[in-house]
Amino acid sequence: MSKSKTGCKQHPSRRARWFGYRAGRVLKLSALLVAMMVITLAIAHWGIGHPQESAALRDWMHSTRHGWLAWRFALYAALVWGFRKIWQSPDCRPEYKAPLRRMAIASALFILACEYALLSDGGRPS
């Protein structure tokens, strides 16, 4: 038996279970990332193989951009509402608020960068 950080004796099988749990999570995350990469590459392969259809899809997305903007704003409003509900909940202690604030700031900066990229011309010829 070995001692943990708290000084309590830990059974070896408990440590092995914890390691197995962590290894399982890492493997699942890796498999998910590989699956997302394969799907992304398959979409890119289809887009290169069918240029007329992908151009039509791009034109349709451009023509309906105001509807997509409204949809994104609805999603952003839901995110803000969720952050506010978490922030104001009685279970949100002060030590949880600093990481939540950092997540909110990082999310807002990411959203602003994405919206800037979507609303700019992106180097498309006029």
TORVOSE-473056 format. One record per residue: z, y, x of N, C-alpha, C in turn; residue in three letters; residue number from 1. Coordinates in nm, 4 decimals, padded with zeros to 6 digits, m for minus. Example, Ala and Ser with C-alpha at 12.3 -4.5 7.8 and 13.67 -1.06 7.14 Angstrom:
TORVOSE-473056
+----------+----------+----------+----------+----------+----------+----------+----------+----------+------+-----+
|      n_w |      n_v |      n_u |     ca_w |     ca_v |     ca_u |      c_w |      c_v |      c_u | code | pos |
+----------+----------+----------+----------+----------+----------+----------+----------+----------+------+-----+
|  00.7800 | m00.5690 |  01.3190 |  00.7800 | m00.4500 |  01.2300 |  00.7800 | m00.3300 |  01.3200 |  ALA |   1 |
|  00.7080 | m00.2250 |  01.2850 |  00.7140 | m00.1060 |  01.3670 |  00.7870 |  00.0030 |  01.2900 |  SER |   2 |
+----------+----------+----------+----------+----------+----------+----------+----------+----------+------+-----+
END
This chain:
TORVOSE-473056
+----------+----------+----------+----------+----------+----------+----------+----------+----------+------+-----+
|      n_w |      n_v |      n_u |     ca_w |     ca_v |     ca_u |      c_w |      c_v |      c_u | code | pos |
+----------+----------+----------+----------+----------+----------+----------+----------+----------+------+-----+
|  00.0000 | m00.1180 |  00.0836 |  00.0000 |  00.0000 |  00.0000 |  00.0000 |  00.1238 |  00.0878 |  MET |   1 |
| m00.0707 |  00.2245 |  00.0438 | m00.0768 |  00.3482 |  00.1209 | m00.0193 |  00.4613 |  00.0377 |  SER |   2 |
|  00.0130 |  00.5697 |  00.1074 |  00.0696 |  00.6856 |  00.0378 | m00.0423 |  00.7845 |  00.0068 |  LYS |   3 |
| m00.0350 |  00.8442 | m00.1110 | m00.1308 |  00.9479 | m00.1478 | m00.0797 |  01.0833 | m00.0995 |  SER |   4 |
| m00.1503 |  01.1895 | m00.1328 | m00.1107 |  01.3241 | m00.0913 |  00.0248 |  01.3640 | m00.1480 |  LYS |   5 |
|  00.0588 |  01.3112 | m00.2633 |  00.1864 |  01.3475 | m00.3257 |  00.3022 |  01.2671 | m00.2701 |  THR |   6 |
|  00.2743 |  01.1687 | m00.1836 |  00.3794 |  01.0887 | m00.1254 |  00.4080 |  00.9615 | m00.2040 |  GLY |   7 |
|  00.3429 |  00.9412 | m00.3165 |  00.3636 |  00.8213 | m00.3964 |  00.2790 |  00.7087 | m00.3391 |  CYS |   8 |
|  00.3282 |  00.5880 | m00.3520 |  00.2525 |  00.4738 | m00.3041 |  00.1402 |  00.4436 | m00.4019 |  LYS |   9 |
|  00.0234 |  00.4161 | m00.3446 | m00.0942 |  00.3899 | m00.4249 | m00.1393 |  00.2473 | m00.4002 |  GLN |  10 |
| m00.1723 |  00.1786 | m00.5043 | m00.2218 |  00.0426 | m00.4905 | m00.3664 |  00.0473 | m00.4423 |  HIS |  11 |
| m00.4082 | m00.0417 | m00.3522 | m00.5453 | m00.0386 | m00.2999 | m00.6516 | m00.0516 | m00.4084 |  PRO |  12 |
| m00.6235 | m00.1270 | m00.5133 | m00.7249 | m00.1423 | m00.6175 | m00.7462 | m00.0127 | m00.6943 |  SER |  13 |
| m00.6434 |  00.0699 | m00.7048 | m00.6580 |  00.1990 | m00.7720 | m00.7536 |  00.2881 | m00.6923 |  ARG |  14 |
| m00.7376 |  00.2863 | m00.5596 | m00.8251 |  00.3654 | m00.4748 | m00.9686 |  00.3145 | m00.4859 |  ARG |  15 |
| m00.9864 |  00.1831 | m00.4899 | m01.1203 |  00.1250 | m00.5013 | m01.1838 |  00.1619 | m00.6355 |  ALA |  16 |
| m01.1033 |  00.1604 | m00.7432 | m01.1565 |  00.2004 | m00.8738 | m01.2014 |  00.3448 | m00.8722 |  ARG |  17 |
| m01.1228 |  00.4330 | m00.8078 | m01.1580 |  00.5741 | m00.8014 | m01.2872 |  00.5920 | m00.7238 |  TRP |  18 |
| m01.3002 |  00.5204 | m00.6109 | m01.4223 |  00.5306 | m00.5312 | m01.5418 |  00.4783 | m00.6096 |  PHE |  19 |
| m01.5221 |  00.3665 | m00.6808 | m01.6310 |  00.3115 | m00.7614 | m01.6735 |  00.4071 | m00.8717 |  GLY |  20 |
| m01.5770 |  00.4756 | m00.9318 | m01.6079 |  00.5739 | m01.0355 | m01.6907 |  00.6873 | m00.9774 |  TYR |  21 |
| m01.6480 |  00.7391 | m00.8609 | m01.7213 |  00.8492 | m00.7974 | m01.8605 |  00.8045 | m00.7544 |  ARG |  22 |
| m01.8707 |  00.6846 | m00.6973 | m02.0006 |  00.6338 | m00.6543 | m02.0925 |  00.6157 | m00.7750 |  ALA |  23 |
| m02.0378 |  00.5682 | m00.8856 | m02.1180 |  00.5524 | m01.0069 | m02.1700 |  00.6855 | m01.0583 |  GLY |  24 |
| m02.0860 |  00.7876 | m01.0530 | m02.1299 |  00.9205 | m01.0975 | m02.2389 |  00.9751 | m01.0069 |  ARG |  25 |
| m02.2240 |  00.9556 | m00.8763 | m02.3258 |  01.0033 | m00.7816 | m02.4573 |  00.9305 | m00.8048 |  VAL |  26 |
| m02.4512 |  00.8004 | m00.8278 | m02.5735 |  00.7241 | m00.8534 | m02.6408 |  00.7675 | m00.9833 |  LEU |  27 |
| m02.5618 |  00.7917 | m01.0875 | m02.6190 |  00.8374 | m01.2143 | m02.6839 |  00.9740 | m01.1989 |  LYS |  28 |
| m02.6176 |  01.0647 | m01.1271 | m02.6748 |  01.1973 | m01.1054 | m02.8024 |  01.1883 | m01.0233 |  LEU |  29 |
| m02.8031 |  01.1039 | m00.9210 | m02.9228 |  01.0862 | m00.8397 | m03.0372 |  01.0306 | m00.9233 |  SER |  30 |
| m03.0082 |  00.9322 | m01.0077 | m03.1118 |  00.8752 | m01.0934 | m03.1655 |  00.9793 | m01.1905 |  ALA |  31 |
| m03.0778 |  01.0634 | m01.2437 | m03.1221 |  01.1689 | m01.3345 | m03.2127 |  01.2690 | m01.2630 |  LEU |  32 |
| m03.1758 |  01.3075 | m01.1418 | m03.2584 |  01.4012 | m01.0662 | m03.3942 |  01.3416 | m01.0313 |  LEU |  33 |
| m03.3969 |  01.2146 | m00.9940 | m03.5236 |  01.1482 | m00.9639 | m03.6099 |  01.1403 | m01.0891 |  VAL |  34 |
| m03.5498 |  01.1077 | m01.2030 | m03.6249 |  01.1008 | m01.3284 | m03.6831 |  01.2370 | m01.3647 |  ALA |  35 |
| m03.6042 |  01.3434 | m01.3481 | m03.6558 |  01.4777 | m01.3778 | m03.7708 |  01.5129 | m01.2839 |  MET |  36 |
| m03.7598 |  01.4751 | m01.1569 | m03.8657 |  01.5041 | m01.0622 | m03.9936 |  01.4277 | m01.0973 |  MET |  37 |
| m03.9800 |  01.3021 | m01.1390 | m04.0969 |  01.2229 | m01.1771 | m04.1640 |  01.2832 | m01.3008 |  VAL |  38 |
| m04.0844 |  01.3243 | m01.3978 | m04.1412 |  01.3859 | m01.5187 | m04.2131 |  01.5160 | m01.4832 |  ILE |  39 |
| m04.1526 |  01.5976 | m01.3978 | m04.2146 |  01.7232 | m01.3572 | m04.3460 |  01.6982 | m01.2843 |  THR |  40 |
| m04.3461 |  01.6013 | m01.1936 | m04.4698 |  01.5697 | m01.1217 | m04.5766 |  01.5138 | m01.2151 |  LEU |  41 |
| m04.5361 |  01.4360 | m01.3158 | m04.6328 |  01.3835 | m01.4128 | m04.6949 |  01.4972 | m01.4941 |  ALA |  42 |
| m04.6139 |  01.5952 | m01.5330 | m04.6673 |  01.7104 | m01.6067 | m04.7631 |  01.7895 | m01.5185 |  ILE |  43 |
| m04.7276 |  01.8086 | m01.3911 | m04.8161 |  01.8803 | m01.2986 | m04.9462 |  01.8030 | m01.2787 |  ALA |  44 |
| m04.9379 |  01.6719 | m01.2675 | m05.0578 |  01.5901 | m01.2512 | m05.1484 |  01.6039 | m01.3733 |  HIS |  45 |
| m05.0876 |  01.6024 | m01.4932 | m05.1663 |  01.6181 | m01.6148 | m05.2314 |  01.7562 | m01.6186 |  TRP |  46 |
| m05.1562 |  01.8585 | m01.5783 | m05.2106 |  01.9942 | m01.5808 | m05.3278 |  02.0116 | m01.4868 |  GLY |  47 |
| m05.3213 |  01.9476 | m01.3702 | m05.4325 |  01.9564 | m01.2754 | m05.5519 |  01.8760 | m01.3259 |  ILE |  48 |
| m05.5261 |  01.7653 | m01.3920 | m05.6348 |  01.6810 | m01.4415 | m05.7022 |  01.7340 | m01.5665 |  GLY |  49 |
| m05.6360 |  01.8212 | m01.6417 | m05.6909 |  01.8763 | m01.7662 | m05.6788 |  02.0287 | m01.7644 |  HIS |  50 |
| m05.7641 |  02.0969 | m01.6888 | m05.7478 |  02.2427 | m01.6753 | m05.7746 |  02.3203 | m01.8047 |  PRO |  51 |
| m05.8686 |  02.2738 | m01.8889 | m05.8973 |  02.3480 | m02.0115 | m05.7789 |  02.3421 | m02.1079 |  GLN |  52 |
| m05.7185 |  02.2229 | m02.1222 | m05.6047 |  02.2097 | m02.2128 | m05.4843 |  02.2887 | m02.1627 |  GLU |  53 |
| m05.4615 |  02.2872 | m02.0302 | m05.3474 |  02.3640 | m01.9796 | m05.3725 |  02.5135 | m01.9913 |  SER |  54 |
| m05.4970 |  02.5573 | m01.9783 | m05.5272 |  02.6990 | m01.9984 | m05.5071 |  02.7373 | m02.1451 |  ALA |  55 |
| m05.5442 |  02.6472 | m02.2368 | m05.5226 |  02.6745 | m02.3795 | m05.3735 |  02.6818 | m02.4111 |  ALA |  56 |
| m05.2955 |  02.5923 | m02.3499 | m05.1505 |  02.5962 | m02.3699 | m05.0921 |  02.7266 | m02.3156 |  LEU |  57 |
| m05.1377 |  02.7689 | m02.1980 | m05.0896 |  02.8946 | m02.1403 | m05.1254 |  03.0131 | m02.2300 |  ARG |  58 |
| m05.2481 |  03.0141 | m02.2819 | m05.2884 |  03.1227 | m02.3718 | m05.2072 |  03.1220 | m02.5011 |  ASP |  59 |
| m05.1781 |  03.0022 | m02.5549 | m05.0965 |  02.9933 | m02.6759 | m04.9552 |  03.0437 | m02.6493 |  TRP |  60 |
| m04.8982 |  03.0042 | m02.5342 | m04.7642 |  03.0519 | m02.4983 | m04.7645 |  03.2043 | m02.4834 |  MET |  61 |
| m04.8714 |  03.2594 | m02.4261 | m04.8795 |  03.4045 | m02.4096 | m04.8936 |  03.4743 | m02.5448 |  HIS |  62 |
| m04.9722 |  03.4168 | m02.6350 | m04.9917 |  03.4810 | m02.7655 | m04.8667 |  03.4742 | m02.8532 |  SER |  63 |
| m04.7804 |  03.3766 | m02.8302 | m04.6581 |  03.3635 | m02.9093 | m04.5342 |  03.4029 | m02.8291 |  THR |  64 |
| m04.5528 |  03.4875 | m02.7279 | m04.4422 |  03.5215 | m02.6380 | m04.3284 |  03.5948 | m02.7082 |  ARG |  65 |
| m04.3576 |  03.6714 | m02.8125 | m04.2504 |  03.7436 | m02.8821 | m04.1604 |  03.6481 | m02.9599 |  HIS |  66 |
| m04.2191 |  03.5436 | m03.0170 | m04.1390 |  03.4415 | m03.0837 | m04.0507 |  03.3668 | m02.9845 |  GLY |  67 |
| m04.1059 |  03.3345 | m02.8664 | m04.0261 |  03.2687 | m02.7621 | m03.9154 |  03.3598 | m02.7114 |  TRP |  68 |
| m03.9436 |  03.4892 | m02.7029 | m03.8404 |  03.5844 | m02.6603 | m03.7253 |  03.5877 | m02.7612 |  LEU |  69 |
| m03.7587 |  03.5879 | m02.8900 | m03.6546 |  03.5857 | m02.9929 | m03.5728 |  03.4556 | m02.9840 |  ALA |  70 |
| m03.6403 |  03.3437 | m02.9588 | m03.5708 |  03.2159 | m02.9446 | m03.4756 |  03.2188 | m02.8249 |  TRP |  71 |
| m03.5223 |  03.2733 | m02.7128 | m03.4356 |  03.2809 | m02.5947 | m03.3168 |  03.3717 | m02.6211 |  ARG |  72 |
| m03.3377 |  03.4827 | m02.6886 | m03.2254 |  03.5718 | m02.7195 | m03.1241 |  03.5030 | m02.8117 |  PHE |  73 |
| m03.1726 |  03.4205 | m02.9038 | m03.0799 |  03.3444 | m02.9891 | m02.9978 |  03.2467 | m02.9040 |  ALA |  74 |
| m03.0611 |  03.1824 | m02.8073 | m02.9882 |  03.0922 | m02.7175 | m02.8872 |  03.1694 | m02.6324 |  LEU |  75 |
| m02.9267 |  03.2869 | m02.5843 | m02.8346 |  03.3679 | m02.5035 | m02.7162 |  03.4145 | m02.5875 |  TYR |  76 |
| m02.7423 |  03.4493 | m02.7129 | m02.6330 |  03.4900 | m02.8020 | m02.5364 |  03.3738 | m02.8253 |  ALA |  77 |
| m02.5897 |  03.2526 | m02.8393 | m02.5029 |  03.1351 | m02.8563 | m02.4193 |  03.1117 | m02.7303 |  ALA |  78 |
| m02.4779 |  03.1317 | m02.6130 | m02.4018 |  03.1171 | m02.4891 | m02.2907 |  03.2207 | m02.4780 |  LEU |  79 |
| m02.3219 |  03.3449 | m02.5121 | m02.2204 |  03.4503 | m02.5078 | m02.1083 |  03.4203 | m02.6065 |  VAL |  80 |
| m02.1443 |  03.3752 | m02.7250 | m02.0435 |  03.3390 | m02.8251 | m01.9538 |  03.2270 | m02.7719 |  TRP |  81 |
| m02.0140 |  03.1252 | m02.7082 | m01.9355 |  03.0150 | m02.6535 | m01.8412 |  03.0599 | m02.5427 |  GLY |  82 |
| m01.8915 |  03.1439 | m02.4515 | m01.8051 |  03.1964 | m02.3461 | m01.6900 |  03.2770 | m02.4056 |  PHE |  83 |
| m01.7210 |  03.3557 | m02.5069 | m01.6163 |  03.4384 | m02.5699 | m01.5108 |  03.3517 | m02.6382 |  ARG |  84 |
| m01.5552 |  03.2444 | m02.7076 | m01.4603 |  03.1546 | m02.7734 | m01.3702 |  03.0861 | m02.6706 |  LYS |  85 |
| m01.4278 |  03.0442 | m02.5593 | m01.3480 |  02.9806 | m02.4545 | m01.2505 |  03.0808 | m02.3949 |  ILE |  86 |
| m01.2977 |  03.2026 | m02.3685 | m01.2151 |  03.3061 | m02.3053 | m01.0954 |  03.3419 | m02.3935 |  TRP |  87 |
| m01.1178 |  03.3485 | m02.5250 | m01.0121 |  03.3912 | m02.6156 | m00.9262 |  03.2766 | m02.6689 |  GLN |  88 |
| m00.9564 |  03.1544 | m02.6300 | m00.8764 |  03.0427 | m02.6803 | m00.7374 |  03.0458 | m02.6177 |  SER |  89 |
| m00.6381 |  02.9990 | m02.6894 | m00.5017 |  02.9988 | m02.6351 | m00.4858 |  02.9051 | m02.5151 |  PRO |  90 |
| m00.5732 |  02.8064 | m02.5018 | m00.5635 |  02.7128 | m02.3900 | m00.6252 |  02.7669 | m02.2619 |  ASP |  91 |
| m00.6916 |  02.8813 | m02.2675 | m00.7559 |  02.9387 | m02.1486 | m00.6517 |  03.0169 | m02.0691 |  CYS |  92 |
| m00.5966 |  02.9498 | m01.9698 | m00.4924 |  03.0120 | m01.8877 | m00.5548 |  03.1046 | m01.7846 |  ARG |  93 |
| m00.4764 |  03.1940 | m01.7267 | m00.5303 |  03.2894 | m01.6286 | m00.5995 |  03.2230 | m01.5091 |  PRO |  94 |
| m00.5534 |  03.1073 | m01.4660 | m00.6180 |  03.0424 | m01.3521 | m00.7547 |  02.9851 | m01.3880 |  GLU |  95 |
| m00.7848 |  02.9709 | m01.5185 | m00.9169 |  02.9256 | m01.5613 | m01.0144 |  03.0424 | m01.5772 |  TYR |  96 |
| m00.9614 |  03.1632 | m01.5920 | m01.0477 |  03.2768 | m01.6234 | m01.1311 |  03.3220 | m01.5041 |  LYS |  97 |
| m01.0805 |  03.3110 | m01.3830 | m01.1582 |  03.3527 | m01.2655 | m01.2829 |  03.2651 | m01.2476 |  ALA |  98 |
| m01.2715 |  03.1309 | m01.2521 | m01.3937 |  03.0505 | m01.2423 | m01.4888 |  03.0723 | m01.3599 |  PRO |  99 |
| m01.4331 |  03.0926 | m01.4795 | m01.5180 |  03.1178 | m01.5959 | m01.5939 |  03.2489 | m01.5790 |  LEU | 100 |
| m01.5263 |  03.3509 | m01.5256 | m01.5930 |  03.4786 | m01.5001 | m01.7056 |  03.4611 | m01.3977 |  ARG | 101 |
| m01.6799 |  03.3841 | m01.2919 | m01.7844 |  03.3604 | m01.1912 | m01.9030 |  03.2862 | m01.2511 |  ARG | 102 |
| m01.8766 |  03.1879 | m01.3374 | m01.9857 |  03.1159 | m01.4026 | m02.0662 |  03.2078 | m01.4927 |  MET | 103 |
| m01.9984 |  03.2968 | m01.5634 | m02.0674 |  03.3895 | m01.6534 | m02.1547 |  03.4859 | m01.5740 |  ALA | 104 |
| m02.1039 |  03.5362 | m01.4615 | m02.1824 |  03.6289 | m01.3795 | m02.3028 |  03.5585 | m01.3200 |  ILE | 105 |
| m02.2826 |  03.4373 | m01.2663 | m02.3946 |  03.3621 | m01.2092 | m02.4985 |  03.3303 | m01.3167 |  ALA | 106 |
| m02.4530 |  03.2928 | m01.4352 | m02.5460 |  03.2635 | m01.5442 | m02.6237 |  03.3869 | m01.5861 |  SER | 107 |
| m02.5557 |  03.5006 | m01.5948 | m02.6236 |  03.6242 | m01.6343 | m02.7285 |  03.6643 | m01.5298 |  ALA | 108 |
| m02.6956 |  03.6507 | m01.4025 | m02.7937 |  03.6836 | m01.2979 | m02.9129 |  03.5891 | m01.3025 |  LEU | 109 |
| m02.8879 |  03.4612 | m01.3266 | m02.9971 |  03.3653 | m01.3374 | m03.0851 |  03.3956 | m01.4581 |  PHE | 110 |
| m03.0238 |  03.4296 | m01.5702 | m03.0995 |  03.4633 | m01.6909 | m03.1843 |  03.5881 | m01.6672 |  ILE | 111 |
| m03.1259 |  03.6890 | m01.6028 | m03.2024 |  03.8108 | m01.5734 | m03.3202 |  03.7819 | m01.4817 |  LEU | 112 |
| m03.3003 |  03.6997 | m01.3798 | m03.4101 |  03.6651 | m01.2884 | m03.5197 |  03.5884 | m01.3624 |  ALA | 113 |
| m03.4806 |  03.4954 | m01.4487 | m03.5799 |  03.4195 | m01.5253 | m03.6563 |  03.5087 | m01.6229 |  CYS | 114 |
| m03.5864 |  03.5975 | m01.6903 | m03.6538 |  03.6874 | m01.7842 | m03.7482 |  03.7828 | m01.7111 |  GLU | 115 |
| m03.7065 |  03.8295 | m01.5945 | m03.7944 |  03.9154 | m01.5153 | m03.9208 |  03.8400 | m01.4766 |  TYR | 116 |
| m03.9052 |  03.7148 | m01.4347 | m04.0211 |  03.6346 | m01.3963 | m04.1115 |  03.6069 | m01.5160 |  ALA | 117 |
| m04.0522 |  03.5834 | m01.6333 | m04.1332 |  03.5542 | m01.7514 | m04.2030 |  03.6776 | m01.8066 |  LEU | 118 |
| m04.1363 |  03.7919 | m01.8006 | m04.1934 |  03.9120 | m01.8617 | m04.2836 |  03.9899 | m01.7680 |  LEU | 119 |
| m04.2793 |  03.9590 | m01.6390 | m04.3719 |  04.0253 | m01.5472 | m04.5069 |  03.9558 | m01.5551 |  SER | 120 |
| m04.6077 |  04.0141 | m01.4957 | m04.7412 |  03.9557 | m01.4999 | m04.7495 |  03.8280 | m01.4192 |  ASP | 121 |
| m04.6665 |  03.8137 | m01.3181 | m04.6685 |  03.6925 | m01.2381 | m04.7928 |  03.6795 | m01.1535 |  GLY | 122 |
| m04.8586 |  03.7901 | m01.1226 | m04.9767 |  03.7854 | m01.0388 | m05.1030 |  03.7402 | m01.1116 |  GLY | 123 |
| m05.0970 |  03.7320 | m01.2451 | m05.2165 |  03.6930 | m01.3199 | m05.3182 |  03.8051 | m01.3206 |  ARG | 124 |
| m05.4453 |  03.7735 | m01.3040 | m05.5474 |  03.8786 | m01.3114 | m05.5595 |  03.9327 | m01.4526 |  PRO | 125 |
| m05.5886 |  04.0601 | m01.4629 | m05.5993 |  04.1239 | m01.5947 | m05.7261 |  04.0891 | m01.6651 |  SER | 126 |
+----------+----------+----------+----------+----------+----------+----------+----------+----------+------+-----+
END
